[in-house]
Amino acid sequence: MFVPLLERHAHINPSISHSASLSSSLANSFPSGDTETDSDQLSGMHTSISEILKEKSPKPSRRSLPCLAQSQTHPLNLNHFLSVPLSSEAKPEAEGLSQSVSSSCSLLPPHTAEEGNDQYVEESEVTTCETKADESIPLKKHSARVKLQARNDSVQGKKSAGSSGLFFRDGKKRVDYILVYKKSSPQVEKRCTFEKNLRAEGLMLEKEPSLTNNDIMFVKVQAPWDTLCKYAEQMNIRMPFRKKSYFTDWKSKTMGSRFHLRCRQIKSWLPRNPMKLDKEALPDLEETDCYTAPFSRARMHHFTINSREAFFSNSTRSRIIHHVLQRTKYEDGKSKMGINRLLGNNTYEAAFPPHEGGYKSRHPIKTHGAQNHRHLLYERWARWGMWYKYQPLDLIRRYFGEKIGLYFAWLGWYTGMLIPAALVGVFVFLYGLFTMDSSQVSKEICEANNTIMCPMCEETCEPWTLSDSCVYAKVTHLFDNGGTVFFAIFMAIWATVFLEFWKRRRAELTYDWDLIDWEEEEEELRPQFEAKYSRVERVNPISGKPEPFQPFSDKLSRLMVSVSGIFFMISLVLTAVFAVVVFRLIAMEKFASFNWYFVKKNWQFATSGTGVCINFMIIMSLNVVYEKVAYLLTNLEHPRTESEWENSFSLKMFLFQFVNLNSSTFYIAFFLGRFAGRPGKYNKLFNRWRLEECHPSGCLIDLCLQMGVIMFFKQIWNNFMELGYPLLQNWWSRRKMKKGGGGGPNVENKAQLPQWDKDWNLQPMNAHGLVDEYLEMVLQFGFTTIFVAAFPLAPLLALLNNIIEIRLDAYKFVTQWRRPMPARATDIGIWHGILEGIGVLAVITNAFVIAITSDYIPRFVYAFKYGPCVDKGHHHKNECLRGYMNSSLSVFEMKDPKNSSLSIYCRYRDYRAPPWSSVPYEFTLQFWHVLAARLAFIIVFEHLVYGIKSFIAYLIPDMPKGLCDRMRREKYLMQETMYESELTHLQKERKKKGRRYHHEWP
């Protein structure tokens, strides 16, 4: 099993070439009779040492995980950990490997005679049940230990390092899973029965006390070859069986090789993309050449088994063991099974697959290679220096599973798609910056030294001149200019293109990761569901077995209570928004009459800034409450399975946080200044505070300030909670460990700890899985698209945050968290539907922001209906807007604050008749023209953008045509390969038995 690894890496590491020659002589020393018989029987199959040495190693693949796991899935320095060193006692293993692979896993011989009888010592415990269980397991033979000590010093040092962290005490059997329990736990009988049943299922267990806490005991779990084969067949795990004929090769023959040769030459002249990962540093990222099929012990001769140790990858082994742990009983009864229930009743403290060693090395990875996959992920993914590189998705998927791999694939795709959106947003912002001084509206406001504006409050405030708000008007033009409409349309189309192309990217990933034909197996029921409805049973239409059933009336009543709780929390959010509105009204009066001239002059900025900060603190405080309420409401519904629970919890968390985050933004965008009234007839809240008005240049700057502050501070807070909080927790754990706070001996050097002890001191993955990760990004997607017309820099902030977010999450998964159970998934779940809903909402909100919040429509109506260009042929922008500011301000007659007997005229923002008119203070015709134009714009904008979105979605297929053709061709070639392989096998069987055979199917 070690020869293929040595052969494949001999050209990379010359220091192991002598091992290859030694393995060649070892292969020639096999008994001649057995070797000949086996080579005759299994010619064309990679199951004998002689065949492996003769055949050139196949090109590693990307499509099939097991192909990579056998070829170059392990870094260069991992061969000492994954194979037994070459010595005299390794010959029986090689001899056992040279035997033909039978059609059943149970008939495969053990690697050595010692390995078949090898058992493990378990620590004695106080309880009688544990003592009896330990007595049933004999001690290891003394001869095995003597032989293990007789090895040379260099190999012994590496072996001890590996066995202390990733192997059983014999240094051979690899640890696939870790169970943790406390010796003081009263659930001894359940644990004893559970572990006894695990052994009956074929798993091997070995106990190890913790070096940092005397009350902690680790149970190392390993799945032997027979058990892996049995459950791989039950779980329909796809494994490699033959080399693949590429559709691209067939296609190149039909299109001509000269064209492809020219393309390769032109590509070689171009500079290398610096964002691509170096394949020499990551040998795992090469392309695939293996077909896969559901594993079957009856057809094992079809599968490519170079090494039984490497045939099943680490993540596959962990998934198989988790499958066994979930279905093993600990008591008599239908529902008394599963590791989740034992974790819930504190029988076990934790259950997790171990990390593959440390993530740091004293030697550079370029010269000495990676120690393990975790070290490789840290060096090529999680380090901050790799921020500009593409993510090694295949390696992420191989180490953490497809579900986490899809999350990082989606996050990377979203981040890449933000680049064009951020560039266009920056261009729109720069356009506003360069045209700020030449804007006609800003010029008129800055030059209006004689325009007296009405007081902002009725008692202590005084009239003010319009030119005082010159800076405010110029800043408003940065975000409210001619490019706003274009950018809103662009972002609506961008959201559709992002989702449609993500479907294509997901299809490619599911093909490359062998998930096309994968169907999620029937989930087990949640323990809470079974405990609640165990009295009523119904036959499951899928499994055909009776299971607890929730009556419809009970389900409906619980759902109604949950919906009522959701509406109550939403009303709480609206109450908080109302409190912020009251604060803004009070602050407006105070800042407008403030003694400090700087604050009094910039009272708009002061009011908006303090209101946003108060609102942000309320948002972050309520988020903590919402999470607990969502958790309680979801448990109240009693979902049937874990996926139903996760979907229900995700939807509640999104609704709560979306409303909490955007409610104040909706108020500023659509309600601020709409119901303030007019001078002399202001609308007041509680007959005390006058409602807030918009600035003469519009309310868009308030919306922009609201979005910028919340988005910036929320991202900083999220990044701290994602990385800073786990770092503090792990630092505190290490501090207690050094002081012996756990009751164990002081451990000054962390390197002395075995891997399971190190992993136990890390933080577990969030209880909600990837819900928090997806929720953060989906809320950011909403902020980036829903009000993007008011804040064109939102995509840029999102892009910068996501570049940091990818490395933060990578660092967290690799270094700060225990290794999660590798789970499979074909998509991102309920979040895709939520993203599509946000895309639809974004079109509506941007249409209303442009029509109602911004001054685009009033300026447009003035330029084409009331401006100086109405009777002229040309339509120069600034020329046509001359006099716009005066047209948008109405006149009010008020008493002079210095002499009450006199009256003066002040201006306010509205379209009303002057006091000397026959109908004073009534709406003018221009008001109705602007209102009609706003409604018409909303209708035209929505229909136009929805039409473009639908047309683009229709044009972009969910799966690339080339991928469809490749899948169909590979399916055809796979059937042909299976037919030929079966025919060849049966012909060899007849030849072996001396029967005549023909070329037709026997």
N, C-alpha and C positions, 0 to 999 in steps of 0.2 A: 504493500500500500504506500510505501515511501518512495519507491523508484520513480513513478511519474513526476513527482514534485522535483526530485533531484535532476531528472532529465530535462524538465522544462526550464529550470533555472540555471543550468550549467553554463549556458552562454552568457548569462548576466553576472554570475558570481563564480569566477574561476576557482575559488577556494574550495568548492565542493566537487570539483571534477574527479578527485580521487574517490569520492563516495560513489559516483556513478560507475567507475570501473569496478569498484568492489561489489556493487549491486549486480553488475553484469556477470562477474564470476560466481556470485551467489545464485543467479538464475541458471547458470550452466551446471551447478552442482546438484540439481534436482534429480530424483530417480528417473531414469530414462523411460521406463514403462509408463508411469503415470503421466509424464509430460507429453509423450507422444499421443496417448489416448485422448488426453484433454485437448491437445492442439488439433487433433482430427475432429473432435466433437464440436469445438467452439472456434474454428477458424473464421475469421471475419468479425469476432467479438473481442472486446477489450477486457478480457477477464483473466488472462494469464500473464505472468511476468515476462515470458519470452516474447509474446505478441506485443506487449507494451513497449519493450525495449526496441523492437524492430520497427514499429510503426512511428511515423512522424506525428508529433503532437498536433491535434487539430487547432485551428485558429479559434481563440477564445471568443465567446459570444456575448451579446448583449440581451438577446431575447430571452434566453433561458438562464435562470439563476443557477441550477445545478451544473450546467456546463462550465460556468465560471468558477463554481465552487471546487471543481475538480482540477481545473487547469491552472489559472493564475489568481484565483480568488483570495489566496493567502499571500501576504507580502513575503519578501525574501527570507526574513529572519523567523518566519513562522514554521518552517519545516521541522525545527526541533521540538515544537510544541504539538505538532499534528501527527508525528510518526515516531515509532520506537527507534532509538539509535541503532546503528548497524553494529551488531556484536554477535557472538556465538549463539546467544539465546534468541536472536531475531530470526534464525533460520526456520524454526517451526512456523513462525507467522508467515513468512514468505511461502513456505510450503503449503500452508493452509490457503493462502491467497491464490496459489496456482491451481488449486482444484477447480473443477468446472462448477459454474453456478447452476444450481438445480432450479426447478420450476417452483419451488416453495422455499420461503425464507427459513422455515423451521428445519430444513434439511441441510442448511449451510453449516459446515464445521466451524467450531470456534477457532480463534486465531492461534491459540496455544492450548496445550493440555492444562497448563496452570490456569489460564483464563477461564476455562470452563468451570473449574471448581473454586474459583476465587470468590471469597466472601469478605465482608467488611466488619470491622469492629465498631460497635456503637457504644457511646458513653453510657455508663450505668446511671440510673436515676433512682430517686427515692421511692417512687411509687412502685407497687407490686406489678401492675400491668406492664409498665415499661421494662421492668427487670425480666419478666417472663418473655417479653418480645425480644430482648437482647440475648437471652440465653439460647434462643432458637437459631442464632446465627453464629457459626463457629469462627474461630480466629483464623487469620491468614496463616498460611504455611510459613514456617521459619526459613525454609530454603529459598523462597521468593525474595525475602528481605536480604539474605546473604548474597544472592545473585545481583540484586539491585545495588548493593554496596560495593560490589566488585567492579563496577564500571569505572572507566577512566575519569580523572578529575574534571576535565573541561566539560564533558557531557553530563557528568553528575551535577555540576553547578547549574547548568541550564535546566536540567530536569527538575532539580529541587525548586528552582524559581518558578517553573511552570506548575509543578504539582501543588505548591503552596497556595496558588491562586486560582487555577483553572482545572485541576485534576483531583481525583481521589487520592488516598494515601499511597496507593501503589504506583502513582505516577503515570498510569496508562489510561484509565477511564476518565473521560472528560466530563466536567460538570456542566449539565445542560440547564438546570433550574435550581433555585434556592428557596427553601421554606424556612421561615424564622418563627420561633416561638419562645415564650418565657417558661423557665422551669417552674416558676411559682404559679403558673396558670392552673386553675382547677379542672380544665377540660382535658384531663389526661386520657380518659377512656375513649373519647371521640378521636383524639389524635392517634392513639394506639391502634384503634380499629381502622382508621383511614390509612395509616402507613402500612398496615398489614395487607389491606386491599390493594394498595399501590404495588406492593411486591407481587401480589397475585396477578396483577395486570402485566407484569413483566418488567417493571421499573426497578432499578437498583438504587438503594438509599445508603447514605453514610452520614453519621452525625459528627459535628465538630463544634466544640464550645467557642464562644467569642473571646477574643483577647482583650476586649475593651469593656465588657460588661459580664460579670459572672452569672447573671440571671438569663442571659441570652444564649440560645442554642440554635445552631444552623443545621438544616437537613439538606445535604447535597443529593440531587436527583440526577440520574443518568438513564437514558433509554438505550438498551442494547440494540444490536442490528435486527434481531427478530422482531422486537417490539416496534421499532421504527417502520419496518416493512409492513407489519400487520395494520398499523393505524394509518400509514400512508395510503394503503389500498382502501381502507374504510373512508378516509377523508377525500379520496379522489385527487390527491396531490399530483400535479403534472411533473414528470421527470423526463430527462433527455433520453432518446433512444437511437437516433441516427443523425448523421451529418446532413445538413440542409443544402438543398439546391436553391440558390437565390433567384428570386424573380428578376432582380436587377441584372444578373448575368444573362438570363434568357432575353431580357429586353435589350441589352447592349448588343447582342448578336443580330437582332432584327434591325436595329437602328444604325449599325455600322460602328466599327471600333475606331475609325479615324476621328470622328467627331469627338468621342470621349477622350481620345488621346490628346487632341488639341485643347480641350477644356482643362485637362489636368496640367498641361504645360502652362497655359495662361494662369491657372490658379497657383502654380508653383512660383511664378514671377511676382505675384502680389505679396505684400508684407503679411506676416503671420498675425492673426487676430490675437491681441494680447489678452482678451477675455477668456479664450479657450484654455482648458486645463491641459497640462503636459501629459501626454499618454505614457511617456517613459516613467514619469513619477507616479502615474496611476495606471498600472497595467490592467486593472479591472474594467476599464472603460472601452475595450475593444469590441468589435461587432460580433454578432452571434452566428453560429453555424450549426445549431442543433435543433431538431424537431423535438417537441415534447408531447407526451400523452399521459393520461391518468395511469398511475402506477398500478401494476398488477403482478402478484407473485406467480401466477400461472404463466405469465408471459415475460418473465424476468430476462430471458435470453435476448429480448429485443433491446433492453436498456443498456446504456453505456456505463459500465461500472468499472472505473479505473481504480478506485480506492473506496472501500466501504467506510472509511473514516471521513472522506470528503464528499461522498455521494449526496448525503443530506446536509445542507448548509446549517449553520448555527441557528438562523432564524426559523428554518423549517423544523429543526429538532425542538426548539422552544415551543413552537406552535403545536406540535404533536403532543408534547408533555402537558401543555396547558389544556389541550383537548381531553387528555386522560384525567387530569386533576379536576376538571369541571364535571366529570361523569363518574367519579368514584364515590361510593357510599361511605359514610362514617357511622351510620346507624341503620337499623332496619326501618324501612318505610319508603314510600314512593318519592318523597321530596327530600329525604335526608342524604343529600349528596352534593358535591361541588365544593371547590376551594373558596368560592365567594361567600358561602354560608359560614364556613369555618373562620374566615377573616371577620365576618360580621359578628360572630359570637365570641371573638377573642381567643379561639383555639390556637390560631396562628396570628402572628403580628404582621407578617408581610410574606409575599410570594412574588418573585421576580426572576427573570433570567439574568445571569451575571454579565457584567461588562467583560470584554475580551482582554483585560489587562489595563495598564496605565495609559494615559493619553500624552505623556511627555517622555522624552528620552534624552540622555546626556549626549548622544551622538546625533549629528545631523542626518536628516532623512535622505538627503541626496546621495550621501556616500555609504551609509549603512542600511538604508531601506527602513521600512516601517516595521515596528515590533508587532503590531496587530492592526485590525481594522479600526479600532477606536483611535489609535495613534495616527493612522492615515487620515481619518475624518477630521481630526483636530488640525493636522498640518495643512491639509488641502481644502478645508471648508470652514472650520470654526475660528481660525485665527483672523484677527482684524486685518492683517496684511493681505488677505485673500478677498477683500471686499469687492474688487472689480472683476473677479473671476466668475465664470459660470459654476453652478452648483453640480457636484458629482451625484446626480440623482440616482444612478444605478447603485452606487455604494451606499447612499442613504437608505434606499429601499431594501438593500440586502441586509443592512444592520438593524434598522428600526422597523421594517415592514412596509407594505404597500400603502397603508392608510396614512402614516406619517410622511412617506415619500410623496404621496399625492398632495398633501398640504404644502410641502416645500416647493413642489412643482407649480402648484397654483400661485403661491406667494411670489415665486420667481417670475412667472408669466405676468402676473399683475404688475410687478415692479418694472419689468421690461416694457409693458404697454404704457406705463406712466411717462416714459421718456418723451414720446411725441406730444402727449398732452401737456407736460411741463414746458416743453419748448414753445408751443403755441401760446400757452398762458404767459410765459415770460415776454414773448413778442408783443402780446396785447398790452401788458403792463408797460413795456418800454415805449410803445406807441403813445400811451397816455402820458408818460413822463416827458417825451420829446415835444409833444403838442400841448403841454400844460400851460406854458407861457403864452402860446398863440391862441388859446381857447377864447372864443368871444364871450362866453358866459363868465369865465374867470376874470377876464379883463373888466367887464362891466361891474362885477361885484367889487373888485379891488379899486376901481375908480369912482365908486359911488360914495364919495365923501359927504355929499349933501342929502343922501337918502336916509331919512329917520325911520327906524323900525320900531314897531310897538313894543312895549315892555313885555318881558317873559313872565313876570308875575305882577300882581295887582297892587301890592302894598309897598314893599321895599325896593322894587326894581324900577329902574329908570329907562327911558328910551335910549336906543343905541344906534349907531350908524352902521350901514350895511358893509362898509369897507373894513370894519373890525373883523369880519369873518373871511378875510381874503385867503389866509392860509388854509382854512377849512374847505373853501371852494376849490383851491388848487389840488388838495389831496383827494377830494371827491372826483376830480377829473381823471385821476390815475386809474380809477376803477369803473367810472361811468363815462365811457367814450364810445366812439363809433365801432370799435372792435368788440364790444360786449355782445351784440346780437350774433355776430359770426362765431364767437367763442362758445356761446351757449348751444348753437346748432352743432358745432364741431364736437362738443363733449357729449351731446345726446347720441350722435352717430358713433363716437368713440366707445361709449358704453356697450352698444350693440355689437360692434366689431370685436371688442374685447371678449364678450361672452361667446360669440359664434366661433371665434378662432380658438378659444379655450376648449370648446367641444372637440375641435379637430386635434388639438394637442393632447387632450385626454384620451382620445381614440388611439393615437399613436403610442401613448404610454401604456395603455391597457394591452395593446398588441405586444409591445416590447417586453412588458412584464408578465406576459402570459396570463392575462385576466379576461380574455375575450369570452371564453366558454365557462368562466368561473361563476358559479351561483352561490350566494351566501347560504350556508347551511342553516337548518332550522334552529333558531335560538332557543336556549333554555329559558324557562320562566323565572321571573324575579322571585326571590324568597318571600318578599313582602306580599306579592300577589298570591302565591301559594298558601301562605299562612292565613290570608284574609278570606279566600274563597275555596278552601279545601273541602268544604261540605258539599258544594255543588260541582258536579263534574259533567263534562261533555267530551265526546270523542273528537280528537283533533283530525280534521279532514286530510292532513298531510301525512302525519305519522300513523294515524289509525289507533292511537292509544288514548285512553281517558285522561283528562287533565282538568284542573280547576277552571271554572267558568264564571265570568262576571255577568250577572243579569243586565239587560239593557236599561231597566229602570234605575238600577244602582249606578250604572255608568253615566246615564244622563243627569242624574241628580248631582253627582260629584263634578261633572263637567260644568254644570250651571254654577255651582259654588266657586269653581276655579275661575270661570269667566267673570263672576261678580267681584272676586278678589282682584282680577286684572283691572277692571274698570275702577275699583276703589283706588288702586295704586296710581292709575292714570289721573284720577281726580286729585290725588295728593300732589302729583307733579304740577298740575294746573294751579293748585293753591300756592305752590312755591313760586311759580311764575308770577302770579298775582302779587305776592309779597315783594318780588323784585321790582315790579312795576310801581308799587307804592313807594319803595325806596328811591327809585329814579325820580318820581315826582317831588319828593321831599328834597332830594339832593339837588335837583334843578333849581329850586327856589333859593336854597342856601348858597350854591355856587354863583348864581346870577347876582346875588347881593353880597358877595364875599368881600371882605376888607382888602385882601391881597389882590392887587390889580392884575397880576398874571393869571390867577385862577378866574377872576371875574371876566377877563377878556376871552379866555378859552373855556368857558363854562360848558360848552357842548362836549369837548373832549373829556373834561373832568367827570361830567355826569355819565357818559357812556363807559369810560374806563372803570370807574368804581362799580357801576352796575354790572359790568361783565365779570369783574373779579368776584363780587359777591355771588353772582350766579354760578360761577365755576365751583366755588366752595360748596354751594348747595348741591350741585350736580354730583360731585365726588362723594359727598356724604350720603346722598340718597342711593347711590349705586350699591353701597354696602348693604343698605336695607333691602333693596330690590333683589339682590342675590339670595338672601335668606328667605324672602317671601316667595320667590319663584321656586326655590327648593321645597318649601312647605306645600305650595299649591300643586306641584308636580307629584309629590308623594301622596297628596290627598286624592289625586286621580287614580292611583294604583295602576300605572301602566303595566302591560302584560310582560314585555321584554325590555332588555336594556336599551335596544335601539329606539323603541317607542318612548322610553323615558328620556333618552338623550334628545330626541327630536322635540318632544314637548317642552323640555327645559330650555332648549336652544331658542325656540320660538318665543317663550315668555321673556327670556333675558333680552332678546333683541327688541321686543315690543317695549319693555320697560326702559331700557337704556336709550333706544331711539327717541322715544317721546321725551325722556328726561334731557337728552342732549340737544334736541332740536325744537323744543316747545318755545323757549325764549327767542330762538332765531326766527321762528314763524311769527311771533308777536312783532318783532322789530320789522320784519319784511312786509307784513301785510296789514298790521293794525296800528303801528306807531304813527301818530299824526293824522290818522284818517277821521277821528271823531273828536278832535280838539275844539271844534266850534270856531267862532270868530271873535275879534275884540268887541267888548260890550255884551257878548252873549256866549261866553265860554262854557263848555261842559266841564263840570267839576266832579271829582270822585268824593263821595260822602259830603258833598257841599263844602269841601274844605280845600282840596288840592286840584289845581287846574291840570287837565290832561296835557301830556307832553306833545310838543309840535316838532315838525321836521325843520331842518335848516333850509333857508331859501334855495340852496343848491341841491336839495334832495335828502332822502333818508338812507341812501345807499352806503354812505360812509359809516353809519352806525351799524349796519348789517355786516359790513366788511370788518370792522373792529371786533364785533362779536365773534365772527367766525375765526379770525386770526388768533385772538387770545385763547379761545377755548381749544382750538386745534393744536396750538403750540404747547400749551401747558398740559393738556391731556396726554400728548405723546410723550412728554418728558416724564410724567407720572407713571404711565404704563411701562415705559422702559425701566424705570427704577424698580417697580414692583416685579417685573419679570426677571431682572438680573440682580439688582441690589438686594432684594429681600432674601432670595435663596443663598446669595453669598454670605449674608449676615448669619443666616441659620446654620450653614455649613461651618462657618468660622466658629460659632458658638459650640457646635458639636465637637470640632477638633480641640477646642480649648478644654472642654470637659474631659475629652479623651486623654489629653496630655496630663491632666491633673488626677486621672483615675476616678473621675466622678461617677462612672458607671459601675463601680465596685470591682473592676478588673485591675490588672497591673498597669503601671504607667507605661505608655508607649511613646517614647520620644521621637522615634523615626517612623514615619508613616509607611515607608517602604517595607518595613518588617511585617505589616499586616497582610493577611491573605485578601484576595480580591473580594470575597463575600463580606468580610468585615468592612472594607472600604465602601462597598456599595451600600451596606446597611446604614452607614453614617451619612450617605447622601440623602437628598430630599426625594420623596416619591413624586411621580408625575401627578399633575392636578387630578383631583377626584373626578372632575368633569371631562377629562380627556382633552381633546382639542377644541372644546367649546369656547374657552376663553381666547384662544389664539384666533380662531375664525371670527369671533364676535368683534374683536378689536379691529381686524382688517375690514370687515363688512361695514362697521360704523364709519370707518375712515373712507371707504368707498362712497358711502352716502354723503359725507361731508364734501367729498371731492366732486360729486356730480349734481347734487340737489340744488345747492346755492352757488354753483361755480360762476354764474353770471355776475355775482356780486364780489367774488374774490378769485380772480384768475390765477393767483399764486398758490391756490390750494393744491393743484397737482404737483407743483414743485416741492411744497412741504411734505406731501405724502411720499414723493419719490425719495427725498432725503431720509425720511423716517424709515422707509422700508429697506433701504440699503443697510441702515443700522439694525433694523428689526431682524433681517435674515441672519446676520452674524450673531446677534444677541440670542435668538432662538437656537442657532446651531451650537453656540458655546454652552447654553443652558442644557440642551439635550445631551451633549457629549461629556461635559465636565461636572455639572451641578445636579443632575437628576439621575436616579437609578434607570437602568435600561428598561424601557417599557416593553410589554409583551408585543412582539411583532404581529400586527393584525392586518388582514386583507380588506381591501375596498376597491370599488371600481369608479367611484366619483366622490365629490365633496359633500354629498348628502343633501340635506334640506337647505343648505346655504346657497345652492345654485338658484333655487326658486326665489329666495329672498333677494338675491342680486338682480334677478330679472324684474322683480317688483320695484326695487329701488330705481332701476333704469326707466321704468314707466313713470314713476312719480317724479323723476328728475325733469322729464319733458314738461310736465304740468307746472312744477314750481318755477322753472326757469322762464317759462312763458309769462307767468304772473309777476316774477321779479322784474323782467324787462318792461312789461306793460304798466305795472302799478308802482313798484318801488323806485325804479330809475326814472330819470327825466328824458328818456329817449323819445317816447311818444309825444309829450308836450313840445319838445324842440322840433320834432318832425312836423307836427300840425302847424306850428307857428311858421316854420320855414316855407311851407307850401300853401298856406292859407292866409296868414296875417303878416308875414314878413315883407321886407322891401323887395324880394325877388319874385313876388307874385305876378307882377305885370311885366317882368323882364324875361328874356329868353334864357339867360345863363343862370346857373344855380351854384354859385360858389358858397361853400359851407359857412365860413365866417361872415361873409357878406350877407347871407340870407338870415343869419341869427342876430343881426344887429337890432337892438331894442328888445330882445327876448326877455331880459330880466325885468324891465319896466312893465312889459305886458303880463308877466306872471305874478306881479304884486298888485294887490288891491289897496284902496285908500280907506282910512278910518279917521273920523274926526274925534279928537280927544281933548281934554282940558290940559292946559299948560301946567306942568308940575310946579313951576316957579310962580305963576300968576294964574290962579284958578278962574279969574274972570275972562281970560283969553282962551281961545281954542287953537289947536295946531293939528296938522295932518300927519299921521304916521302910516307906514306901509306894513302889510302882512301878506303872507303867501296864500293866495287863493284867487279864484276867478269870480269876483263879485262886483256888482255895480257900485259906483262911488256914492258918497252920501248926498251929493247934489242931484242924483238921478231921480227920475219919477218913481222908480222902484228901488230904493236904496238897499244895498247889501243883498240883493237877490243874485242868483247865479246868472252869469252872462252866457251868450251863445257859444263863446269859446270853450266854456266848461263842458257843454254838451258835445261839442265837436271832439274834444280830447277824450271824453268818456267813450264815445262811439268808436274812436280810433283804437282805444285800448282794448275794447271787447273784440273788435275785428282782428286786431293783431293776435290776441290769444287764440282765436279760432283758427286763423290761417297758420300760425306758428305750429300749433299742436298737430293739425292735419298734415302739414308739410313734413314735419319731423317724423311723425308716426309712419307716414308713407315711405319715407327714405329708410327708416329703420326696418320696416317689414320687407322692403325690396332687397336690402342688403342681407337680411336673414335668409331670404329665399335664395339669393345668389350663392351664398356660402354654404356648402353641404357640411353636415356634421362630421363626415368622415372623408378624408382625401381619397380621390379616385384611385391613385396609385396604391394606397393601402388596401382598398377593397380588392383590386386585381391581385395584389400580392397574397392576400388571405385566401382568395379562391384558388389560386394556383398552388399555394402551399398545401391546402386541404387535399387537392387532387394528388400532388406528389406524395403526401404523407400516406394516403390510401395505397398508392402504388408501392411505396416502400414497405409498408406493413405486409402487403401481399407477397412481395418478393422475399422478405425476411422470413415469413412463415413457411414459404415454399422451400427455401434453402434449408431451413432447420429440419423440416420433415424429411427432405431428401437425405440429409446427413444421418438422420436417425435410421432410415431404411438401409443406407449403406453400412452403417455400423452393425446392424443386425444381419447383414448378408442378403437382404432382399433386393430384387430388381426394382428399379425406379425409373420413372419417365419424367419428362419436363412438365407434364400437365399437373394440375392440382390433384394430390393423392386422394 
